[in-house]
Amino acid sequence: MRMPYGKHAGMLLVDLPEPYVVWMAREGFPDGKLGDMLRTVYEIKVNGLEYLFDPLRGR
């Protein structure tokens, strides 16, 4: 899924910069499916598990 709004609109959620995802976590994720996906991206990024994104990037 791509980020639907903001500075990073159009970017794949898995490619969002970690500082931005951390900021969103502090500010509060949006409701719904987007928020759920961003929470998952956050957990993966802050725990150093970004290799899990490789299949989504086609690597």
trRosetta pair geometry for C-beta under 8 A, 3 or more apart (Angstrom, degrees):
i j d omega theta_ij theta_ji phi_ij phi_ji
1 12 7.4 117 78 -148 36 63
1 13 5.4 23 77 -11 86 122
1 34 7.4 -146 138 -110 149 72
1 37 5.9 -3 47 177 139 171
2 9 7.8 57 148 -180 103 49
2 10 5.4 -16 176 -154 131 27
2 11 6.4 144 -154 72 83 23
2 12 5.7 -58 -99 -89 66 43
2 13 7.1 -163 -121 -30 17 73
3 6 6.5 -69 157 54 122 103
3 8 4.7 36 67 107 162 93
3 9 5.6 -123 106 -111 95 32
3 10 6.7 -32 62 28 82 26
3 11 5.0 10 19 57 116 79
3 12 7.7 51 -12 111 80 3
3 13 6.1 131 -59 -83 77 66
3 16 6.4 101 -56 -80 132 115
4 9 6.5 -15 145 -134 20 86
4 34 7.0 -72 11 -108 119 142
5 9 5.4 -10 -139 -92 14 107
6 9 5.7 154 57 -48 49 83
7 20 7.6 -135 71 -124 122 135
8 11 4.4 -56 174 26 93 132
8 16 5.6 83 150 -120 164 89
8 17 7.5 -152 -87 11 142 88
8 20 6.3 80 -23 169 144 167
11 15 5.3 -121 175 85 100 108
11 16 6.0 121 112 -80 126 67
12 15 4.4 74 66 11 93 107
12 16 7.7 -129 96 -30 52 71
12 56 7.5 158 176 139 139 114
12 57 7.7 155 94 -95 165 80
13 16 5.8 -24 -160 -13 41 115
13 37 5.6 -13 175 141 173 117
13 38 6.5 -120 -153 -87 123 64
13 41 5.2 -125 153 -65 102 150
14 41 6.3 -146 -97 -120 48 111
14 53 4.2 149 -168 -142 130 129
14 56 5.4 127 -17 94 164 139
14 57 6.8 -129 103 -57 139 96
15 57 7.7 109 -65 -97 102 113
16 20 5.3 -111 170 80 101 124
16 21 5.3 114 108 -55 121 100
16 41 6.6 58 42 156 119 148
17 20 4.6 88 69 4 89 107
17 21 7.2 -165 93 -6 46 85
18 21 5.6 -57 -146 38 37 109
18 22 6.1 37 156 -20 70 105
18 45 4.8 -178 -113 170 96 133
18 46 7.3 138 -157 -71 111 63
19 22 5.6 -54 -145 38 32 112
19 23 6.3 38 153 -23 65 104
20 23 5.6 -51 -149 34 31 114
20 24 6.5 33 151 -19 63 103
21 24 5.6 -50 -150 35 34 113
21 25 6.6 40 149 -24 63 101
21 38 6.7 -170 -139 -168 90 87
21 41 5.7 -121 -130 116 141 107
21 42 4.9 -173 161 -93 112 76
21 45 5.7 90 75 45 153 155
22 25 5.5 -49 -152 30 34 115
22 26 6.7 33 150 -17 64 102
22 42 7.1 132 -82 -138 47 99
22 45 8.0 -117 -51 103 85 127
22 46 7.0 112 -89 -78 98 113
23 26 5.8 -56 -154 35 34 109
23 27 6.2 22 154 -10 68 112
24 27 5.7 -62 -140 46 32 106
24 28 7.7 -83 175 69 59 26
24 29 5.9 61 151 -91 102 69
24 38 6.0 -78 124 172 145 136
24 42 7.3 -130 78 -77 104 123
25 29 6.8 2 -102 -48 48 95
25 39 7.7 109 -106 -113 92 62
25 42 5.0 119 -71 -139 123 149
29 34 7.8 -168 173 115 97 77
29 35 3.9 122 135 -146 107 88
29 38 4.8 175 -136 84 121 125
29 39 5.6 -86 -21 -57 171 87
29 42 7.8 -112 -70 -19 129 141
30 34 5.2 3 75 91 121 115
30 35 4.5 -140 79 -64 56 98
30 38 7.3 86 31 17 82 144
31 35 5.4 -39 -129 -7 6 145
32 35 5.7 108 56 16 51 101
32 36 7.2 -94 126 -4 35 97
33 36 5.6 -55 -148 36 34 114
33 37 6.3 31 156 -17 67 106
34 37 5.8 -57 -149 38 30 109
34 38 6.2 27 154 -17 66 108
35 38 5.7 -55 -143 39 31 110
35 39 6.3 36 156 -23 65 103
36 39 5.8 -52 -151 32 29 113
36 40 6.7 29 151 -17 62 105
37 40 5.6 -55 -153 35 34 112
37 41 6.4 36 150 -19 67 104
38 41 5.5 -49 -144 37 36 113
38 42 6.2 44 152 -24 65 103
39 42 5.5 -52 -151 33 30 117
39 43 6.5 29 153 -18 64 104
40 43 5.9 -53 -148 34 32 109
40 44 6.4 28 155 -16 65 108
41 44 5.9 -59 -149 39 29 110
41 45 6.1 23 158 -16 66 112
42 45 6.1 -63 -145 40 25 106
42 46 6.1 8 167 -6 65 112
43 46 6.5 -61 -137 43 23 99
43 47 6.1 3 167 -1 61 120
43 49 8.0 -10 126 41 71 127
44 47 6.4 -77 -146 48 20 99
44 49 4.7 -98 -156 76 71 103
44 50 6.3 111 145 -84 99 48
44 52 5.7 -109 -145 55 128 130
44 53 7.0 119 142 -44 147 99
45 48 7.9 40 177 -62 29 25
45 49 7.8 -87 -57 50 19 70
45 50 6.1 48 -107 -76 60 97
49 52 5.1 19 148 -6 96 118
50 53 5.4 -34 -173 16 64 116
51 54 5.5 -12 -170 -18 56 118
52 55 7.9 -44 175 21 45 96
53 56 5.1 -64 -166 43 63 114
53 57 5.9 54 140 -20 87 108
54 57 5.8 -65 -146 41 33 106
54 59 4.2 -76 -168 63 90 119
55 58 7.8 53 -174 -68 32 21
55 59 7.2 -91 -72 55 27 72
